[in-house]
Amino acid sequence: MIDAISSAASGPAAADATSPVGQVRPAAASASAPAAGPSFSDVLAEISGSGLHALRQGEAAALAGIQGQASVQQVVQAVMSAEQSLQTAIAIRDKVVAAYQEISRMAI
């Protein structure tokens, strides 16, 4: 994902930064180039998959700690990672809901 962001930053927008002030590029030139990299839904699926993986690891570590098979430090690290993943997922959900609500309030 970071590669996609850095390649987007070095694409057409970076070329516009060096162009003279007031010069406008035609919209057809930028629209004809296909989008490179993963789609938005692919990125969200990857993020949610990694979050679920962290939650499952935290749960497994907690069970292993209860059974005496894992140290307290391992359990705490896994649970903290799971908590951070859950908080990230909640923050993303809140931003998506807020964006939807703002779009629904727009005048047509």
Rosetta blueprint (number, residue, H / E / L):
1 M L
2 I H
3 D H
4 A H
5 I H
6 S H
7 S H
8 A H
9 A H
10 S L
11 G L
12 P H
13 A H
14 A H
15 A H
16 D H
17 A H
18 T H
19 S L
20 P L
21 V L
22 G L
23 Q L
24 V L
25 R L
26 P L
27 A H
28 A H
29 A H
30 S H
31 A H
32 S L
33 A L
34 P L
35 A L
36 A L
37 G L
38 P L
39 S L
40 F H
41 S H
42 D H
43 V H
44 L H
45 A H
46 E H
47 I H
48 S H
49 G H
50 S H
51 G H
52 L H
53 H H
54 A H
55 L H
56 R H
57 Q H
58 G H
59 E H
60 A H
61 A H
62 A H
63 L H
64 A H
65 G H
66 I H
67 Q L
68 G L
69 Q L
70 A L
71 S L
72 V H
73 Q H
74 Q H
75 V H
76 V H
77 Q H
78 A H
79 V H
80 M H
81 S H
82 A H
83 E H
84 Q H
85 S H
86 L H
87 Q H
88 T H
89 A H
90 I H
91 A H
92 I H
93 R H
94 D H
95 K H
96 V H
97 V H
98 A H
99 A H
100 Y H
101 Q H
102 E H
103 I H
104 S H
105 R L
106 M L
107 A L
108 I L
